[in-house]
């Protein structure tokens, strides 16, 4: 998302043993063969930092997903209300 944000990170949200919601940065997501991984709020997600402009609900932008050993995959992101 180079036209949208200056920094992009992969994060995973979880609830710790005390019931506190936390988030941690992850370097990569491993997808086992014949399975899927879903990027969702409150779970694994892509976080955009230092936005170049304000994003509004309904705005769309392109993401380039890098896959090890494969060509990048283009995906469409959309700003949604909570």
C-alpha positions in Angstrom: 0.0 0.0 0.0 2.8 2.5 -0.9 0.3 5.2 -2.1 -1.8 4.8 1.1 0.6 4.3 4.0 4.3 4.7 4.8 4.5 1.5 6.7 2.6 -1.8 6.6 2.9 -4.6 9.2 1.4 -8.0 9.8 -0.2 -8.3 13.3 -2.0 -11.0 15.3 -4.5 -10.1 18.0 -5.1 -12.5 20.9 -6.4 -12.5 24.5 -3.8 -13.4 27.1 -4.2 -15.6 30.1 -5.5 -12.7 32.1 -8.2 -11.9 29.6 -6.5 -8.8 28.2 -6.7 -8.2 24.5 -3.2 -7.8 23.0 -1.6 -7.5 19.6 1.8 -8.6 18.4 3.7 -7.9 15.2 4.5 -11.1 13.1 7.1 -11.4 10.3 5.2 -13.8 8.1 2.1 -16.0 8.0 2.6 -19.7 7.3 -0.3 -21.3 5.4 -0.2 -25.1 5.5 -0.8 -27.0 2.3 -4.5 -27.4 1.4 -5.6 -24.9 4.0 -6.7 -21.2 4.3 -5.8 -18.3 6.6 -8.3 -15.6 7.1 -7.3 -12.0 7.8 -9.9 -10.5 10.2 -10.2 -7.8 12.8 -9.5 -9.3 16.2 -7.2 -12.0 14.6 -4.4 -11.9 12.0 -4.5 -8.6 10.1 -2.6 -6.1 8.0 -2.0 -2.8 9.8 -1.3 0.4 7.9 0.8 3.0 9.7 1.5 6.7 8.9 -1.3 7.1 6.4 -0.5 9.5 3.6 -4.0 10.8 3.7 -7.2 10.2 5.7 -9.2 7.1 4.7 -12.9 7.2 4.7 -15.4 4.4 4.8 -15.8 3.0 1.3 -12.3 4.0 0.1 -10.6 1.2 -1.8 -6.9 0.6 -2.3 -4.6 -2.1 -3.7 -2.4 -4.4 -1.7 0.5 -6.4 -3.0 0.7 -9.7 -1.0 4.2 -11.2 -1.2 4.3 -15.0 -1.2 7.6 -16.8 -0.7 8.7 -18.4 -4.0 5.7 -17.0 -5.9 4.8 -13.8 -7.8 3.1 -11.1 -5.7 -0.7 -11.3 -5.6 -2.8 -8.2 -5.9 -5.7 -7.8 -3.5 -8.2 -5.1 -3.0 -8.6 -3.5 0.4 -11.7 -1.5 1.4 -12.3 0.8 4.4 -15.3 -0.5 6.4 -17.1 0.8 9.5 -16.6 -1.3 12.6 
